[in-house]
């Protein structure tokens, strides 16, 4: 496991202050963070948004591409209709 440098320095400092090792601090932090169902759910929501599950990101990208293509078709159809209206 790796930690961002700022977090690692901060947690190491806390560990040193309390004369425990970094692994204990991280373990206790996780235990505290996930000690209630609400925190667990908030973390899961954040994780799903920040790092979608395998295949989900591709599905979202595909859906966004399809939506953009549909919108482009609608714009072209409107443009053609406006052109036809001007001709008539």
Buried (B, 14 or more C-beta within 10 A) or exposed (E): EEEEEEEEEEBBEEBEEEEEEBEEBBEEEEEEEEEEEEEEEEEEEEEEEEEBEEEEEEEEEEEEEEEEEEEEEEEEEEEEEEEEEEEE
